[in-house]
């Protein structure tokens, strides 16, 4: 079996990297195809436009986070709240190792083009909803197990996780510190949510 990434996957990997580090408007198609060493025509055989490419990059970007979170939540020896804690702790370590670079592609593009590109807006909404839904299910189960408070809805708390994580990532970028992420973790997962 050939495990070599396809040209499309290489383009999306490079797109995620450039969009995260430079933004949508500063990233050109020529730059993407040159980095991957494919002809520009190959780009257009996979994507109709830069906007469609950005939307597909959003889907490509969120998938590893969905898989990682799912793996944590399916760990049979760990309750759902601890699984969420372990997931976010792993992300914090990864961000610190990465030197506080990038933040989150979703948050970056929400701020840059979320209200100007309908196609990207839909991709962003879908990615956020999939991500939030996993956390909602975990919080709902943790409520049933008596680990998470029940005077707030699991839906509201899942929104708090998603929204506060995005804000903490933005602060992390300007402060060059994991402190905002650690405060998010301690305030919500170790305090506010706990039954």
Secondary structure, 3 states (H helix, E strand, C coil): CCCCCCHHHHHHHHHHHHHHHHCCCCCCHHHHHHHHCCCHHHHHHHCCCHHHHHHHHHHHHHHHHHHHHHHHHCCCCCCHHHHHHHHHHHHHHHHHHCCCCCCCHHHHHHHHHCCCCHHHHHHHHHHHHHHHHHHHHHHHHHHHCCCECCCCCHHHHHHHHHHHHHHHHHHHHHHCCCHHHHHHHHHHHHHHCEC
